[in-house]
Amino acid sequence: MINVYLDDLRDCPEGFIVARTFDEAVELFKTNPINVLTLDHDLGVDAEGNELKNGYDFVKYFCEHGLRASKIYHHTDNPVGRKNMYETLIAAQRRGFIDSDIEIYHYPITANKYSGI
């Protein structure tokens, strides 16, 4: 099992594999069982300034496809994004779209760090 850190800018914590984009996260879920997933909301913009798919888009994909992680944390600094992601996961769990034994946390598992690399 691997641990996935979905974030476009922050340093990847030790023991995690970073997914810098929505698509990279999807690929990791297709090819690996996931233990811990930790989510950022805002995942940047493209060359034209259009917002890329974000952490909330990934949460919706996760729920729609019945994906699994043992634990899910939210490390975003975006309070509205954090609430939307958390509440969507809880509602999906309550309605049976995702497994009821997934542990979902409203807070981060590690401190956010930026090295600028």
C-alpha positions as CSV (number, residue, x, y, z in Angstrom):
1,M,0.0,0.0,0.0
2,I,1.1,3.5,-0.7
3,N,0.4,6.9,0.8
4,V,-0.7,9.7,-1.7
5,Y,-0.1,13.4,-1.2
6,L,-2.2,15.4,-3.7
7,D,-0.7,18.9,-3.9
8,D,0.7,21.1,-6.7
9,L,3.2,23.1,-4.6
10,R,4.0,21.8,-1.1
11,D,6.9,19.6,-0.3
12,C,5.9,15.9,-0.2
13,P,6.2,14.5,3.3
14,E,8.4,11.5,3.9
15,G,6.5,8.2,3.3
16,F,4.2,9.7,0.7
17,I,4.1,9.7,-3.1
18,V,3.2,13.1,-4.5
19,A,0.5,13.6,-7.2
20,R,0.9,17.1,-8.5
21,T,-2.3,17.0,-10.6
22,F,-5.8,15.4,-10.6
23,D,-4.7,13.1,-13.4
24,E,-1.6,11.9,-11.5
25,A,-3.8,11.1,-8.5
26,V,-6.2,9.1,-10.7
27,E,-3.3,7.1,-12.2
28,L,-1.9,6.3,-8.7
29,F,-5.3,5.0,-7.6
30,K,-5.6,2.8,-10.8
31,T,-2.3,1.1,-10.1
32,N,-1.9,0.9,-6.3
33,P,-3.8,0.2,-3.2
34,I,-3.9,3.3,-1.1
35,N,-3.4,3.6,2.6
36,V,-3.4,7.3,3.4
37,L,-4.7,10.1,1.1
38,T,-4.1,13.7,2.0
39,L,-5.7,16.4,-0.1
40,D,-5.0,20.0,-1.2
41,H,-7.9,21.9,-2.8
42,D,-6.3,24.3,-5.2
43,L,-4.1,22.6,-7.8
44,G,-3.0,25.6,-9.9
45,V,-3.8,27.1,-13.3
46,D,-2.8,26.3,-16.9
47,A,-0.8,28.5,-19.2
48,E,-3.9,30.6,-20.0
49,G,-4.8,31.1,-16.4
50,N,-7.7,28.6,-16.3
51,E,-8.1,26.7,-13.0
52,L,-7.0,23.1,-13.3
53,K,-9.0,20.3,-11.8
54,N,-8.8,20.6,-8.0
55,G,-8.9,18.5,-4.9
56,Y,-12.7,18.8,-4.8
57,D,-12.9,17.4,-8.4
58,F,-10.8,14.5,-7.2
59,V,-13.1,13.9,-4.2
60,K,-16.1,13.8,-6.6
61,Y,-14.2,11.3,-8.8
62,F,-13.2,9.2,-5.8
63,C,-16.9,9.0,-4.7
64,E,-18.3,8.4,-8.2
65,H,-15.9,5.5,-8.8
66,G,-16.1,4.0,-5.3
67,L,-12.4,4.3,-4.7
68,R,-10.7,3.4,-1.5
69,A,-8.1,4.7,0.9
70,S,-7.8,3.6,4.5
71,K,-7.6,7.2,5.8
72,I,-8.2,10.6,4.2
73,Y,-6.8,13.9,5.5
74,H,-7.3,17.5,4.3
75,H,-4.2,19.7,4.3
76,T,-5.5,22.6,2.2
77,D,-5.4,26.1,3.4
78,N,-8.7,26.9,1.5
79,P,-11.4,26.8,4.2
80,V,-14.3,26.5,1.8
81,G,-12.5,23.9,-0.3
82,R,-11.7,21.9,2.9
83,K,-15.4,22.0,4.0
84,N,-16.7,21.0,0.6
85,M,-14.3,18.0,0.3
86,Y,-14.9,16.8,3.8
87,E,-18.7,17.1,3.6
88,T,-18.8,15.4,0.2
89,L,-16.8,12.5,1.5
90,I,-18.9,12.1,4.7
91,A,-22.2,12.3,2.6
92,A,-20.9,9.7,0.1
93,Q,-19.9,7.4,3.0
94,R,-23.3,7.9,4.6
95,R,-25.1,7.1,1.4
96,G,-22.9,4.0,0.6
97,F,-21.0,5.4,-2.3
98,I,-17.6,4.8,-0.5
99,D,-16.7,2.3,2.2
100,S,-18.0,3.1,5.6
101,D,-14.7,2.1,7.3
102,I,-12.7,4.8,5.6
103,E,-11.4,7.2,8.3
104,I,-12.0,10.8,7.1
105,Y,-10.3,13.7,8.9
106,H,-11.0,17.4,8.6
107,Y,-7.4,18.3,9.4
108,P,-3.8,17.5,8.0
109,I,-1.7,14.6,9.1
110,T,1.6,16.5,8.5
111,A,2.7,20.1,8.6
112,N,2.6,22.0,5.3
113,K,6.1,22.8,4.0
114,Y,7.2,24.8,1.0
115,S,10.8,24.7,-0.2
116,G,10.1,26.4,-3.5
117,I,11.6,23.6,-5.5
